[in-house]
């Protein structure tokens, strides 16, 4: 059976990916900084019609097209999206490889009849990709080089055993040659691949590098070219079948420990840590008990993880016995090796273990911590985030002293721009003693907040003779006094 290769090229992969998430009309480009200059990396059809090209300076592009919209390119996200497309392309054949940076290569040998033939297969590809908002060009031939040439310079299908007939009229750049030999061949008058083949091979070998002959032979099928498919993602799953059923919690813990050691070794090999572990206990009656463990931090230390399973295993119903244990890491995250020195020892992870124990009872999202926020507004100077998905941050020492207890502003009676000497708050008659201030805080105009519609606030620290240390503020635009916090 002759080999058949499909080259799938996405000429506007980066811009199509961006516009799928954020559609916009008009000319649009993605920019990438190269040699200390912002250049056009990828562009849409509207930008092409304005005469813009990839590689030109962004400032020049704006001068040609003042209404041009732009965004910075994300090369890592583009490659991740290309891998997603590679997994999608496996619907056509199991042998799919990357043709970086913006293409795929598929070995559809023996699979085209499942879609009604080669033309029907390519039409199905184009239809599905167009619906997804992606621009694609395809080529199909006996060799990877010929398929690539057809996808980039002449979309079509090469007949079986006749790659030269399909690509002979294409330019020499279709052989995947670098710019330097391509320009040299064109200066000699060798415009097409047929012109190149007409020359004696000895002449080509003397005047050019071996890459020219290699690429030509690969396109014609004289030199084989392999396709490296994407490797399957690693599976973090272990299973233990028992010759005799067990039912004691200690026996189940012993089997779990054996599986956990093997699983953590595999996680360590790939520098991953488990976030979600699932232990499945299969009973002799074919029913299963599932023990799920959610971790506050990515872990791969069996000694730390095993005690966290005790509560779930103790609550499991063994029935007439358990004959199989299966442990799987359903969610993993990168976890690099941490080096310890004489100055910095091993990290203290007891807090993470405590959060894990409590979180598996009440939910990890219900355990929260305070984090600093970049805002001078008192109510917005901190964030509340789940402790399992955030790291403790060191609070920078505030320039001004802030109360430990904040509450919604509570009005009090007072006149003038200085704090009143006597006032009532929460049914208490208070007399001001030491007064410190004022500290003027302006509202953040770029955010809409109903509580700050009154404008500026002048904050005062008031120590009362009754022992209360309050945080008061005055609103000059709409005169009034309020209490918002209390110092410890």
KANOR-V623972 format. One record per helix or strand of 3 or more residues. SS is the DSSP state (alpha for helix, beta for strand). FROM is the first residue (numbers start at 1). TO is the last residue. If there is no record, write none. Layout:
# KANOR-V623972
ss = (SS SS)
from = (FROM FROM)
to = (TO TO)
This chain:
# KANOR-V623972
ss = (beta alpha beta beta alpha alpha beta alpha beta beta alpha alpha beta alpha alpha alpha alpha alpha alpha alpha beta alpha beta beta alpha beta alpha alpha beta alpha beta alpha beta beta beta alpha beta beta beta)
from = (5 13 28 37 45 58 69 75 96 103 112 118 137 144 163 172 179 193 201 210 237 249 272 288 302 322 350 364 368 378 382 387 405 422 428 450 457 469 481)
to = (9 21 34 43 49 64 72 89 99 107 115 131 141 153 167 175 187 198 207 220 246 269 283 299 315 334 362 366 372 380 386 389 412 425 441 452 464 474 486)
